[in-house]
Structures are given as C-alpha cells and as structure tokens.
Amino acid sequence: MSIMTESRVGTGAVTATSVLTPTYEGDFVLDEHLLLESGRTLAGVTLHYAVYGKLNSARDNAVLVCHALSGSALVGSWWPELFAPGAVLSLHRDFVICINMLGSCYGSTGPGSVDPETGNIYGPDFPLVSIRDNVRAQARLLDSLGIRKLRLVLGGSIGGMQALEWAIHDPERVERAAIIGVAPVSAMGLALNHLQRQAIQHDPEWAGGHYLPQRPPRRGLSLARQIGMLSYKSATLFDERYGRRPNRNGEDPWGLDNLGGGLIGGRFDIAGYLDTQGERFNERFDANAYLAILRTMDTWDPLHGALSPAEVFGRIRARLSFVGISSDWLFPARDVREFAYTIRAAGVQADYREMTSDHGHDAFLAEQAELVRLLQ
C-alpha cells in the first residue's frame, strides 16, 4: 500500500504579499516500482507535496500547481500573489496541491536519495526521469486522495511542461490548464543547458557525480546557475539595473589587480550580481539534482515518436491558456505562440496571451500581479 507521512500542518490568513503556510505537507510513497520511459525503474518512489485549503466533499475543487526547475512544493512561498483575494487561487474555494518533481533535492526521490535496492545513494546512477514519468507518478498521489477532477493545472517553465503533459496524459481529469512561458526547448536553450552541465562536470569536486555532501562542486554549480540567470533575465533589465557601473562594493574594473596584473581586475556590477546569485544557489540546491532536472527539461517533446500532432494533442479535452513573455529569450514568446497554435490546429480549445515585461523568463515569478490579470 502507498504510504503518506505528515511533516507539517498549518493555517494562515492570506494577504497579497504574505507567505502562506501549507495546510498539510508530507510524503507519499508509491507502493509499486515506477517504470520509466527510459526503460529503468525506480523503487520506493517518494513524492514530497504540500496542500493549501481543504478538499470538498465532492472532491472536485482541486488545483494542481507544478513548480519550475529549482522550485519546491511550497507554492505559497514562491507564488503568494496567486492566492491574493480575487486572484487565481483561493484557500476558501480551492484545494491547492503542489508536488516536488522527481530528481529534485526538496524531498522527492532524486540523485541524493538512497536506492532501496542497493542501499547506496543514487548519485550519477539516478536514471533519466521524463516529464511524463513525473505526471504518471503524480497521478498515483492524486488517486490516493480520491481526486478524479482537477479544476485547473498550471505552471511556469518546466512546470508548464507538466501542466500540458497532464492535459495529454489524463484528459478526463483536467478541466483547464495554464501553460506559462514554455515550449519544447529550442536549440539555444539546449546550448545553454549544455554549458550549465559542463560547468558542473568540469569542477574537480564533482568527482564523476560521486561527491560527498560536505564537498559538493560549489564552483561548478555556481557557474551553472550564473549561466542560467542570463537566460532567465533580459538585456533590457540588466542594462537598467546594472549598466556598465562598477561593482557596488567599490571594485574598479579599470584598475590593476592586487599583484599589478591586468588580466582580471575589478568586477562590473553585473558580475557581482551573478557571483552573488551563484553563491546563494549553492546554499539551497544540489548539483546532481540540477543535472537531473535539466535533462528532464531538455528531453521533453510531446511529439517525440508520434505520427502527427493530432495523434497526441487530439486527446486533450481541457481548455488551455498559453502565456508567452515578451522579453523571454529562453522560451521566446513567438515559440510559445506557435506552439499554442499548433495545438489549437489539432482541435483543442487553446488561447494565447502575452505578458509585456522586461523581466525576461522570470516574469511569471517577478510580476505576479500581471500574471494574475492575464489568467483571469
């Protein structure tokens, strides 16, 4: 039988900017092996999840939120404005559930977990887990809760991949899906993700993925995150915030280094920002988990192996809303729009909306009020 273990229960009032405490937070353990698309299996799969609100007696008020690459199940902490009065989600109306992705380091089975069949940490032996694999595992959790209908499934970036995959995988369960800032990863996105992997793998501390928890590849993960940050923001935003100003700690980019050399010198402000982001990321994420989820993102293509778009997208019964972001160059708005039109051409009720923002790909997190307006 599947196992659910409780880790936190709480309540809290909602304001436009408050960080919400989940009503319940815990783990669900699958009672059967999970057969993956790659042909591998995972045993004793754990899904860490959090819920906000209460499931009604009809069990038809559930909303599934799917998080982005380095997100967690605690959606109330990273998307609080979606819970604001009159916004997309309501603690009085909805039962909101968010499930940590497989491969992550926030509670679900990932590279840092122990393989119950060997007793060893998976590390680099952790298998490729697809978006569809995640959805199939999540469906078992919802089944255990008796949830047969999802009023809404929504997510941004890799969360949007999951939202669309839900509409394909379980057409009778999903009534509406919001797919935000995403399409299959382009060649440019694949290139950026490749560089991030290389940054981690070329750190000697990575040790082929067998690094010790107390000696992780900090330099490699920091550099990978900095490369990622370039794709999450926009040139306009960087010019506005940092321009060509020297680093705010007083460094002089035009001066010599401490030994009188000229190859390094002081940093510009944008370099200081990126270095800080890399340092902060090391405090909250794991290198192998980052590699695992990047692979999940790169390999997602709903049409892979299909004969036609109609074969795949024709299954969808949900109403779909796609949201592109004007300054996003990781998932350009034109790609999201064309993706939506391809799906609509397969007979699906799908519309396209666009955020006008200088925040780049991160706009769905940075400008939540505007996202709420578009989704209503």
Sequence and secondary structure as in RCSB ss.txt:
>XXXX:A:sequence
MSIMTESRVGTGAVTATSVLTPTYEGDFVLDEHLLLESGRTLAGVTLHYAVYGKLNSARDNAVLVCHALSGSALV
GSWWPELFAPGAVLSLHRDFVICINMLGSCYGSTGPGSVDPETGNIYGPDFPLVSIRDNVRAQARLLDSLGIRKL
RLVLGGSIGGMQALEWAIHDPERVERAAIIGVAPVSAMGLALNHLQRQAIQHDPEWAGGHYLPQRPPRRGLSLAR
QIGMLSYKSATLFDERYGRRPNRNGEDPWGLDNLGGGLIGGRFDIAGYLDTQGERFNERFDANAYLAILRTMDTW
DPLHGALSPAEVFGRIRARLSFVGISSDWLFPARDVREFAYTIRAAGVQADYREMTSDHGHDAFLAEQAELVRLL
Q
>XXXX:A:secstr
  EEEEEEE      SS     SEEEEEE SS EE TTS EESS EEEEEEES   TTS  EEEEE  TT  S H
HHHSGGGGSTTSS  TTT EEEEE  TT SSSSS TTSB TTTSSB GGG     HHHHHHHHHHHHHHTT   E
EEEEEETHHHHHHHHHHHH TTTBSEEEEES  S  HHHHHHHHHHHHHHHTSGGGGGGT  TTS  HHHHHHHH
HHHHHHHS HHHHHHHTTT B TTS  TTS  TTS SSS   BHHHHHHHHHHHHHHTT  HHHHHHHHHHHHT 
 TTTT S HHHHHTT  SEEEEEEETT SSS HHHHHHHHHHHHHTT  EEEEEE  SSGGGHHHH HHHHHHHH
 
